Amino acid sequence: MTEQEKMLMPDQAYPVPEGKYQIGNSLQKNEETTQYGLWVARDRNGQLVLFTDEPIKDEAMGVWDNFSPDGSIVLSDKSKFPEVTWESEPKKVNMTLWA
């Protein structure tokens, strides 16, 4: 499993390697910050989900999915991104982490 895959696994905790990284389509070392280019969407039940690739709406299931092996990350705080609704399109966001 690559370091990027470990960092994107929602159900497991992995230590983040020392140093600072920038994420685009690949993990790159950067001395300033760690940046992730992600998509945020809201499922019909109100759950917020982050995706590594732009998701597609599945009306029948009431969820967004990107069918990517990188998977998705469910956000526990549903109050974030109030502008993102089930009816709206997913929003491209940049998540920045500082080590």
DAUR-V787825 format. One record per residue. N is the residue number from 1. RES is the residue in three letters. PSI is psi as a letter, one per 40 degrees, with the letter a starting at -180 (none if undefined). Layout:
<<N & RES & PSI> <N & RES & PSI>>
This chain:
<<1 & MET & h> <2 & THR & i> <3 & GLU & d> <4 & GLN & d> <5 & GLU & d> <6 & LYS & d> <7 & MET & d> <8 & LEU & e> <9 & MET & h> <10 & PRO & d> <11 & ASP & e> <12 & GLN & i> <13 & ALA & h> <14 & TYR & i> <15 & PRO & h> <16 & VAL & h> <17 & PRO & i> <18 & GLU & i> <19 & GLY & i> <20 & LYS & i> <21 & TYR & i> <22 & GLN & h> <23 & ILE & h> <24 & GLY & b> <25 & ASN & e> <26 & SER & i> <27 & LEU & h> <28 & GLN & h> <29 & LYS & h> <30 & ASN & h> <31 & GLU & e> <32 & GLU & c> <33 & THR & i> <34 & THR & h> <35 & GLN & h> <36 & TYR & h> <37 & GLY & h> <38 & LEU & i> <39 & TRP & h> <40 & VAL & h> <41 & ALA & i> <42 & ARG & h> <43 & ASP & i> <44 & ARG & d> <45 & ASN & e> <46 & GLY & e> <47 & GLN & h> <48 & LEU & h> <49 & VAL & h> <50 & LEU & h> <51 & PHE & i> <52 & THR & d> <53 & ASP & i> <54 & GLU & h> <55 & PRO & i> <56 & ILE & h> <57 & LYS & h> <58 & ASP & g> <59 & GLU & d> <60 & ALA & d> <61 & MET & e> <62 & GLY & f> <63 & VAL & i> <64 & TRP & i> <65 & ASP & i> <66 & ASN & e> <67 & PHE & f> <68 & SER & i> <69 & PRO & e> <70 & ASP & e> <71 & GLY & a> <72 & SER & i> <73 & ILE & h> <74 & VAL & h> <75 & LEU & h> <76 & SER & d> <77 & ASP & g> <78 & LYS & e> <79 & SER & e> <80 & LYS & i> <81 & PHE & f> <82 & PRO & d> <83 & GLU & e> <84 & VAL & h> <85 & THR & i> <86 & TRP & d> <87 & GLU & d> <88 & SER & i> <89 & GLU & i> <90 & PRO & i> <91 & LYS & h> <92 & LYS & h> <93 & VAL & i> <94 & ASN & h> <95 & MET & h> <96 & THR & h> <97 & LEU & h> <98 & TRP & h> <99 & ALA & none>>
